[in-house]
Each structure stands twice: as structure tokens, then as C-alpha cells.
Amino acid sequence: MKVVHLTSAHPRFDTRIFHKQCRSLAAAGYSVTLVVADGEGDEERDGVAIVDVGRLPGRLKRVMKTTQRVHEQARQLDADVYHLHDPELMPVGRRLKRQGKCVVYDAHEDLPRQMLAKHYLNKFVRRVLSRGVETYQRRVCRHFDAVVAATPYIRDRFEEFHPRVVDINNFPMQGELDGAPDARLTAAVGEALSVCYVGGIAEVRGIRELVRAMERVEHECRLQLAGDFKQLSLEQEVMTYAGWARVEAHGYVDRAGVRQVMAGSIAGLVTLHPIINYLDALPVKMFEYMSAGLPVIASDFPLWREIVEGSDCGICVDPLDPDAIAEAIDFIVSHPERAREMGRNGQRAVAERYNWQQEERKLLDTYRTLSR
């Protein structure tokens, strides 16, 4: 079976869910092509042919012109199955269905609720947009052959109007980031212990509170930041905070760099703000911390609390309260035996439940049904 995965918004291989999907399908014997628009040219990687339609500046051009380029490339490839990864590709999927193709839509976010989180729009406009997107999404996606949802919550939303929906979660690959919890909780003489945050850095991802928390941490401890700031002005602002003296900013790091940062840390932070987009999300970094044997300090959202406290692998805090974050860091530093236990518990939870190998089976089962 020839399969084409389409994206107009994302670069080629990193830790995103569709990269894992492509690799797994290729390893299972499918002929897999990934169409991207990142301007880095064509190549083959991990058994996946990557076709680049070129990068255009600006979101509007991406939505209009890049989407058309992706559609033209999709038609040329003449695949058996087209798997769409961006909401602006829904019209492309509709055209492909009219041409008799098999189409899978991958819902990475709850798009109608995401519209409600755009606070630069007034409340009335947000509601109108949300209802419009909901109506269009239902009308178009009900004709697709299957829907893949990034979380159980999104799966439940699509199951209201589609008979074939599966949640395939972006859980880590077993063994990729495994570490030894026992090895990191004792610093050498004169050295400070470290906690880490890995991922894109933005206001809603809690960077202000993290840096301010470092001002309040009583023990000798540093914050390792591995990721790029989304806004230069925000980076310049937090660099003026007193807590910045206890921060080491590495910028973007590759997977080997992520492993190194986690290997040198005693806890992983994922204190995202309580906005609509995050409350029911399953952040891959949280599970990667667990896989690496790091106790997790996470936002106290009901879903996240169920995972963290249910697995006894960390501490949930108010992400808007730097004092609460600092208190959690101090607890990890001052209770090394308990921290080791939480780290081991997290690794066990990933090995038993929150791993890509289990999600891969669901993906392959879904594709087998498409060929019937």
C-alpha cells in the first residue's frame, strides 16, 4: 500500500507524532512518502521518502499557496491513502475524496476550542469562529475514511459524528531517553543540582513563573532551558529577573542534546498555563521526562494530575504560582530517596502504558482496516 502523509505547517523529522507514524508504517512494509513545506529539499530518511514543496514566508501564504502546492504534489504521487496533518488541508482531503482516494485526517488539536483561546479577538468573534470551524470540520471530516486523534478527549469529540476514530498518542519511544534516577540526585562538591525544561519557550508555557521560581528555591539548584524563545522581547524580559542568574539557556538542542540535558537533571518541568489548548493535552515532554527517570513537576490540571499522581511519578503544582514551583523543586532536592522512587515509577509507567510501541499497534490496526 502506498501512503502519503501531508503537512503544510511542520518541518521534517523531529519528535512530532506524524514522524513516528511515518517511521512505523515504513518499518511495517508500507511505501511511505512525507510531503513537507520546509524548504530543505527532498531526501530519504528511515525508509521514508521526503518531498519538499518549498517554504513560503507568512501564515497567509502557507494557508493559500502552500496548501495548493501540497495538493498538486499529492495528486502527482497517486497514493492509496492520504494522511492529513494540518486543519488547512481539510479542503485538500475533500478534493482527494472526490477523486476516489482514501483519506485519513489527523486531529492534532481540538480546533473549535482552540479558536476560543485566541484572546486577541473579542469574545463574540471567538464564539462565531469556533462554531463555524466546528460546523465545517464536522461536514468535511465525516466523509473521510478514518480520523486519528492526538488525545482521548479529541477522540471523544470526533466520535460524536464519525464511526472510525482512534486516539494515537505521542508517547516516547522506549529506551530512547532512559536514564538512571539514582545517578543524578547527588551533586559533586561545589556543583549545583539542576532541573530542566525542554521545549518551545513562551509566556503560556510558564517561562516567567519558572525563572521567578528560581529566585525562591532555597537549595543550590539551577534551571536548564533547552528550547528557543518564541519572542525576543520575552527572552529579554526574563533575563532581567533575579532568577536568571540560576538559569543556563542552551537554545534549541537536538535529540542527543535533549538526552544530555535530561541526564544531568533531577526533575523535569512542564508547568504550562491553564488555557484551553493545554487542559486536555498530553504533552510529550512530560512522558519523556518520565521515560528518562525524572520526577515530573507538572501543572495541576485534572488530566495531568491523574497521570502524575496515578503513577506516583512527580508533583502537581499551580503553574501560575512561582512559590509552589520553588517548593516542589526544594522537595525534590531535599528528598533524594523519594525523588528516586518517583523517577523509577515514571519509567515503569512508560514501559507499561505510555510508550509509542503500544500506540504503533493501534496505528497499524487502523491502516489494516483501510485496506479491507
C-alpha positions in Angstrom: 0.0 0.0 0.0 1.3 3.4 -1.0 0.8 6.0 1.8 1.4 9.8 1.7 1.4 11.9 4.8 0.8 15.6 4.1 1.8 18.7 6.1 2.0 22.3 5.1 2.9 23.6 8.5 5.6 21.5 10.1 9.3 20.7 9.3 10.6 17.2 8.6 11.6 14.6 11.2 11.7 15.6 14.8 9.6 14.3 17.8 6.2 15.1 16.3 3.6 12.4 16.1 3.5 12.1 12.3 7.2 11.4 12.1 6.7 8.4 14.4 3.8 7.3 12.3 5.8 7.5 9.1 8.6 5.5 10.5 6.3 2.8 11.9 4.4 2.4 8.7 7.7 2.2 6.7 9.0 -0.4 9.1 5.8 -2.4 8.6 6.3 -2.5 4.9 4.2 0.3 3.6 5.6 2.6 0.9 5.6 5.9 2.7 6.1 9.5 1.5 6.0 12.6 3.7 5.2 15.8 1.9 6.5 18.9 3.7 7.0 22.6 3.0 10.1 23.5 5.0 12.5 24.5 2.1 15.1 21.9 2.9 14.8 19.8 -0.3 14.0 16.2 -1.0 15.6 13.3 0.8 15.0 9.8 2.1 15.3 9.1 5.8 14.4 6.0 7.9 12.7 4.4 4.9 10.5 7.4 4.3 10.7 9.5 1.1 10.5 13.2 1.9 9.2 15.5 -0.8 9.6 19.3 -0.2 7.2 21.7 -2.0 9.2 24.7 -0.8 8.8 27.2 2.0 6.8 30.4 1.7 7.0 33.2 4.3 3.9 34.1 6.3 0.9 32.1 7.5 -1.4 33.5 4.9 0.8 32.4 2.0 1.2 29.0 3.7 -2.6 28.6 4.0 -3.3 29.7 0.5 -0.4 28.9 -1.8 1.5 26.2 0.1 -1.8 24.3 0.6 -2.2 24.3 -3.2 1.3 23.1 -3.8 0.8 20.3 -1.3 -2.4 19.3 -3.1 -0.7 19.3 -6.5 2.2 17.1 -5.2 -0.3 14.8 -3.5 -2.1 14.2 -6.9 1.2 13.5 -8.6 2.1 10.9 -6.1 -1.1 9.0 -6.7 -1.2 7.1 -3.4 -3.7 4.6 -1.9 -4.0 6.5 1.4 -3.5 10.2 2.2 -3.0 11.1 5.8 -3.5 14.8 6.6 -1.8 16.6 9.5 -3.0 20.2 9.3 -6.5 21.7 9.5 -5.9 23.9 6.4 -5.5 20.6 4.5 -9.2 19.6 5.1 -10.2 21.1 1.7 -7.4 19.1 0.1 -8.7 16.0 1.7 -12.2 16.8 0.4 -10.9 17.1 -3.1 -8.9 13.8 -2.8 -12.1 12.0 -1.6 -14.0 13.3 -4.7 -11.2 11.8 -6.8 -11.9 8.4 -5.1 -8.9 8.4 -2.7 -8.8 7.0 0.8 -8.2 9.9 3.3 -7.3 9.9 7.0 -7.5 13.1 9.0 -5.2 13.6 12.0 -6.6 15.9 14.6 -3.7 17.2 16.5 -5.8 19.8 18.4 -9.4 20.4 19.2 -9.6 23.2 16.6 -13.0 24.7 17.6 -11.9 25.1 21.3 -8.6 26.4 20.0 -10.5 29.3 18.4 -11.9 30.1 21.9 -8.3 30.6 23.2 -7.4 33.4 20.7 -7.7 36.2 23.2 -6.6 38.9 20.8 -10.1 38.5 19.3 -13.2 39.7 21.2 -15.4 37.1 22.8 -18.2 37.3 20.2 -15.8 36.8 17.3 -14.2 33.9 19.0 -17.5 32.2 19.5 -18.6 32.7 15.9 -15.3 31.4 14.6 -15.5 28.4 16.9 -19.0 27.5 15.8 -18.0 28.0 12.2 -15.0 25.8 12.4 -17.0 23.1 14.3 -19.6 23.0 11.6 -17.1 22.9 8.7 -15.0 20.2 10.4 -18.0 18.0 11.0 -19.2 18.4 7.5 -15.9 17.6 5.9 -14.4 15.1 8.2 -17.4 12.8 8.3 -16.6 11.9 4.7 -13.0 10.8 5.5 -12.2 7.2 5.9 -10.8 7.5 9.4 -9.9 10.1 12.0 -6.8 9.9 14.1 -6.9 11.9 17.3 -4.0 13.1 19.3 -5.7 12.6 22.7 -8.6 10.6 24.1 -10.5 13.9 24.6 -10.3 14.8 20.9 -11.2 11.2 20.0 -14.4 11.5 22.1 -15.3 14.8 20.3 -14.9 13.2 16.8 -16.7 10.0 17.8 -19.9 12.1 18.1 -20.1 12.2 14.3 -17.6 9.7 12.8 -17.7 5.9 13.1 -13.9 5.2 12.8 -11.9 7.3 15.2 -8.8 6.2 17.2 -6.5 8.1 19.6 -2.8 7.7 18.8 -0.9 9.5 21.5 2.6 11.0 21.0 4.2 8.9 23.7 8.0 8.3 23.8 9.9 5.5 22.2 11.0 3.1 24.9 14.7 3.3 25.6 15.4 6.5 23.7 15.8 8.7 26.7 16.2 6.1 29.5 18.3 7.3 32.4 19.3 6.2 35.9 17.4 8.1 38.5 19.9 7.1 41.2 22.8 8.7 39.4 21.7 12.3 39.3 20.5 13.2 42.8 23.9 13.8 44.4 26.0 16.7 43.2 29.7 16.8 43.2 31.4 19.1 45.7 30.9 22.7 44.6 28.4 21.8 41.9 24.7 22.6 41.9 21.9 20.2 41.0 19.8 21.0 38.0 16.1 20.8 37.0 15.2 21.1 33.3 12.6 22.5 30.9 12.7 21.1 27.4 10.6 22.5 24.5 9.5 25.8 23.0 9.6 28.7 25.4 6.7 31.1 25.6 4.6 33.0 28.1 1.8 30.5 28.1 4.3 27.7 28.7 5.2 29.3 32.0 8.7 30.8 31.5 8.0 33.8 33.7 7.0 31.7 36.6 9.9 29.3 36.1 12.5 32.0 36.3 10.8 33.7 39.2 10.6 30.3 41.0 14.4 30.0 40.7 14.7 33.2 42.8 12.8 31.4 45.6 14.4 28.0 45.5 16.2 27.6 48.9 18.7 24.9 47.8 21.6 25.2 45.4 19.9 24.4 42.1 19.9 25.6 38.5 17.4 25.5 35.7 18.5 24.1 32.4 16.4 25.6 29.5 16.6 23.6 26.3 14.5 25.3 23.6 14.0 28.5 21.7 12.1 31.6 22.8 9.1 32.3 20.7 9.5 36.1 21.3 12.7 38.0 21.6 11.0 40.6 23.9 10.0 37.8 26.3 13.6 36.5 26.4 14.9 40.0 27.1 12.4 40.5 29.8 13.1 37.3 31.8 16.8 37.9 31.5 16.3 40.9 33.8 14.8 38.7 36.6 17.0 37.9 39.6 16.3 34.2 39.0 18.0 34.3 35.6 21.4 34.1 37.4 20.4 30.5 38.1 19.4 29.6 34.5 21.5 28.0 31.8 19.9 28.6 28.4 21.0 26.2 25.8 18.7 27.3 22.9 17.4 24.6 20.6 19.1 21.2 21.1 18.8 18.0 19.0 17.7 14.7 20.4 21.2 13.9 21.6 21.3 17.3 23.4 17.9 16.6 25.0 19.1 13.3 26.3 22.2 15.0 27.7 20.2 17.8 29.4 17.8 15.2 31.0 20.7 13.0 32.1 22.1 15.9 34.1 18.9 16.9 35.7 17.0 15.7 38.8 13.5 16.8 37.7 11.6 17.8 34.6 9.3 20.8 34.5 6.1 21.1 32.4 4.2 23.9 34.1 2.1 25.2 31.2 -0.6 27.7 31.8 -4.3 26.6 32.2 -5.5 27.6 28.8 -8.0 25.7 26.7 -5.3 24.2 24.4 -3.4 22.6 27.3 -6.0 21.4 29.8 -6.8 18.2 27.9 -3.4 17.9 26.1 -0.9 15.1 26.6 2.5 16.9 26.4 5.1 14.6 25.0 7.8 16.2 27.2 6.1 15.0 30.4 6.3 11.4 29.2 9.8 11.9 28.0 10.8 13.1 31.5 9.2 10.0 32.9 11.0 7.8 30.4 14.3 9.4 31.4 13.6 8.6 35.1 13.0 12.2 36.0 10.4 13.1 38.6 7.9 15.5 37.0 6.8 18.9 38.2 3.6 19.5 36.3 0.6 21.8 36.1 -2.2 20.8 38.4 -4.7 20.0 35.6 -7.2 17.2 36.3 -5.9 15.0 33.5 -2.3 15.6 34.3 -2.9 15.0 38.0 -4.5 11.7 37.2 -1.4 10.6 35.3 1.3 12.0 37.6 -0.3 11.1 40.9 -1.8 7.9 39.5 1.7 6.8 38.6 3.3 8.4 41.7 6.0 10.0 39.5 6.0 13.6 40.5 4.4 16.7 42.0 1.5 18.8 40.6 1.5 22.5 41.3 -0.3 25.7 40.4 1.6 26.7 37.3 0.9 30.4 37.9 2.5 30.3 41.4 6.3 30.6 41.5 6.3 29.8 45.2 4.6 26.5 44.6 7.0 25.6 41.8 10.0 26.5 44.0 8.6 24.5 46.9 8.3 21.4 44.6 11.9 21.9 43.4 13.1 22.1 47.0 11.2 19.0 47.9 12.9 17.0 45.1 16.4 18.3 46.1 15.9 17.6 49.8 14.2 14.2 49.5 16.6 12.3 47.1 15.2 8.8 48.1 11.7 9.9 47.4 12.8 11.5 44.1 14.5 8.3 43.0 11.3 6.4 43.7 9.2 8.8 41.7 11.7 8.6 38.8 11.6 4.8 38.8 7.8 4.9 39.0 7.7 7.2 35.9 9.9 4.8 33.9 7.7 1.9 34.9 4.5 3.7 33.8 6.1 4.5 30.4 7.3 0.9 30.0 3.8 -0.4 30.8 1.5 2.1 29.3 2.7 5.5 28.0 5.0 4.3 25.1 5.0 4.6 21.4 5.2 0.8 20.8 1.6 0.5 22.1 0.4 3.4 20.1 2.1 2.0 17.0 -0.1 -1.2 17.3 -3.2 1.0 17.2 -1.9 2.9 14.1 -1.1 -0.4 12.2 -4.5 -1.8 13.2 -6.2 1.3 11.8 -4.3 1.0 8.5 -5.2 -2.6 8.1 -8.9 -1.7 8.3 -8.4 0.8 5.4 -7.2 -2.0 3.1 -10.3 -4.1 3.6 
